[in-house]
Amino acid sequence: MPYAGGPQQQYPQEPQYQQDPQYSQYQQDPQYQQQYVQQGQYPDQQQGYAPHQAQQQLYQQQPQQPMYDGQGQGQGWDTGQVQAQAQAQYAAVPQADPYLGADPYAQQPVGGYPGEAPDLYGTPEAYPPPQPPGRRHLVTEQEQDQEPEAEYADETADEASAEAPGEDADSDTPGGGARRGRSKDKKPKGRNGAACLIAAVVIVGVLGGGGYYGLDYLKSKFSTGEDYAGEGEGSVTIDIPKGAGTGEMGRILKAHGVVKSADAFVAAAKANPKGGAIQAGSYTMKEHMSGKAAVDLMVGGAGVNALDVIPGWKTSQVYKAIDERLKLKEGTTKDVATKEAKNLGLPDWAGNKDLKDPLEGFLYPARYDLSKDATPQSMLKQMVAKSNQAYESADVKGQASKLGLSSPLQLVTVASLVQAEGKYQHDFDKISRVVYNRLKPGNTETYGLLDFDSTVNYMRGQSTLDVGSVNDLRKLDDPYNTYKIKGLPPGPIGSPGPDALKSAINPATGPWYYFVSVNENETLFAVTNEEHNRNRQKYEEERKKEGQ
């Protein structure tokens, strides 16, 4: 801002000095000036102008000499060279005023009309008149570097015009001399050409690298990638680790020759509503599958290379399933279990000399991945570890003591009986109560006998509803024959699931000793044997209806 932060304007209020008659007399008459200089005042003070005060403020706050355009009008601010000329001019004036020295307006104008200030910019060597701050153009370093080249171009143009007088391409008048300025035919050659070339190479390199990665990003985002057609052929086993996203899955599939590109698999997974829910695990796939076919197989579960242990399965069923899935000779896993039972991680409370299989009840029902490196021993270890985790979480040690059982193994045994006898889950709590009621030594209904067909079937290695007459069953001598021995069998008769275990820990409250499942929605419980026989009659009638 020009004067003490005021608004941008030209030399403020100068025309007021020049319009006043008394001021004009003061400016042109030396005697008139001398009179007021001796008195120490100016006619401006009488009229309220005080030019010396305005100039004092001007030279203190803005140390630049006002410039003129040759017409007596202020045009802005000087740059320093003109200020030095002005200071030299004022230094030659007698110092009549302590603030200003001699009045600059007392000097006679040089050329032009009276009262006209000298044109300090009239020569070709002078700088162009400065512009107000709002219209100034900041000269960059590149422009400064190019200025000498521009002058060289001007000199070349002048020499050319001197050689051909009267032919001025830039002149508006025929036969006029050439103007000083840049030639229209020649562009100045900047000295920063090499730097510009280097900068251009760097920019191209950056854009090129960014373009490469940008293209790669766009391809991964929108491209479906190269793809095979069809359902594929052959067979290959792959393992998908836990936490793998669809991109990593696609790369694994591509590495094994299942799909042609990871992008094809990712695009198919995005197009499938269930594509984001593909589970980790081992899959049996085909080679050269389309991305869609691979996704459909993995989402549907048909390609999952895993073993599902069903609640209630006996160890014999688990062994057979492992042999089949690992393509082993039948009996291989059973032999491993027999030899390695002590090395598979069983808890210390799992032992009993009368157990038919020490692993019974400890091959926990769940889904187990069958990796390419899976072995019977590795699979059995996984199952035992899973059961240990479930039993520790349920606190079978503490709960067994609360229920009056002698060991955690007995609690797992109760859970296995509930799982085997309960045909439907909604009956588990009541069936659990029946077990505990029959175990009471003082009961007069079964006298401590469980009388469960499920234990007889386990003893015989079979599964049937017709186990024979009660009289014949009481003759069989086997620790698992609950028609003859009192109390629980030596150990579990299968693998109890989490619901059966929960019911074994939290049995329902009731006086029941008997039950029979008539159909899916109806299980009849009884307190006495007479009531139970009536319920059995209903069961027989229901079976006849199903047979029709």
PyMOL commands that set and color helices and strands:
alter all, ss='L'
color gray80, all
select helices_A, chain A and resi 14-19+21-28+30-39+43-47+51-61+81-91+104-106+133-135+141-163+193-222+246-255+262-271+275-277+291-300+315-325+332-343+348-350+376-394+396-402+408-421+425-439+453-460+470-473+498-505+529-547
alter helices_A, ss='H'
color red, helices_A
select strands_A, chain A and resi 233-240+281-287+306-308+367-369+514-519+522-526
alter strands_A, ss='S'
color yellow, strands_A
deselect
rebuild
show_as cartoon
